[in-house]
Amino acid sequence: MLGVWATEAELGKLPAGDIYRRKKSLPILHAFHHAQPDDQQAMAKMYNQDAPITREQVQEVLAIFVRTQTRGYCNQFLAQQCQQAHLALAQLATTRNALAIRARTDLEAIIDFLKAG
């Protein structure tokens, strides 16, 4: 999701970079699956063309995301996955080993970072 909606300041990369690179990420797959036939054809054409994707085409994909409520779906999916990850960590046996404590803390921080993104 960061590769689609994060700003350059947040990610340090070009906004919508995943679209420019034609990554078949969750937002693309969701939008394509839920789009109207005309939008599906437009997306397929963009992803199959030899030429680089243009700024206008990226805007078209982002508009398709709006029409298919893709961002909301992705946010909900991410929240569910983060909740499952927190539950999985909570089920792990606790230990007083410094390395294990650090690893658990780092994993929780990663989950929280992803959830905030």
N, C-alpha and C positions, 0 to 999 in steps of 0.2 A: 504494500500500500504506500509505503514511503516513496517508492520509485515512480509512483503516479502522482500523488497529491502533495508531497513535501516540497517546500520551497528550497531554493538554492542555499539559503542561509541555514536551514535545518539539516540538509543532507550533504551540502557541499558539492552537489552535482546538479546538472541541468534538470529543471522541473519537468515532469512527465517523461523522464529519461527512459523508463521501461517501455513506453509507447514508441518513442523514437527508435529504440533498439528492437522493437517487435517481440518483446518478451511475451510469452503466453502465460501470464500470471493470472491469479484469481480474478482480478477486476476484468481483464479481457475475456476470460472464459465465461464469467457470469454474464457480462454484457452481450456477448455473442449468442449465448444460449437463450437469453430473454428478449433479444432485440426483434423488431419487426423485420420481415424479409428484406426490405430495401436497405435497412441499416446493416443487416448481416452481410449483404452483398458488398456494401461499401467497405466494411471492415475486412472482408476476405480479399477484396481487391488491394487494399492498402498493405495488408500483410503478405501478399504474394507478389507485389510489384518489385522490380529490380531497383528502381530509383529510391533514394532516401525518402523517408516520410517527411512531409512538409509541416510547417507550423499550422497551416490551415487544416491539414488532415488530423493533426493532434487535437485541434479544437473540435473537429467533427467527432472524434472518438470520445472526447470529454463530454460532448453534448449527448452522445449515445449513452454514456454512463448515467447522465441525469435522467434521461427517458426511461432507463431500465432500473433506476434506483440502485445502481451498483455500489455507490459509496456506502449507503446505509446497510446493504447486505454485507459488505466487507467489514464494516465496523462491528456488526453483530457477530459475524463469524470470528473475527479476531477476539472479541470479548469472551466468547465461548471457549476458544482455544486457550486463552490466558487463564481463565477460570479452571479449566481442566489441568493446566500445567501447575497452577498453585495447589490444587488438590493432590496431584501426584507428588509434589514436593512435601506436602504436609504428611503424606502417608509414609515417607521414608523414615527409617529409624533415626532418632537423634543420636548424635555422637559428640564427644568433647574434643575430638581430633581437630586441631586448628585448620588443617588443610580442608577437611570435610566441611567445617563451618564456613570457611571462606568460599568454597565452591557453591554451597547452598545460597549464601548471601549474594554471590555474583549471579547465580541463576535467577533468583528473585528479582534482582535489579534489571536483568535483561527482560524478564517478563513484564515488569512495570514499564520499562522503556517502550517496549512494543505496544503495550496497551495504551500508552499515552500518545503514540504516533498515529 
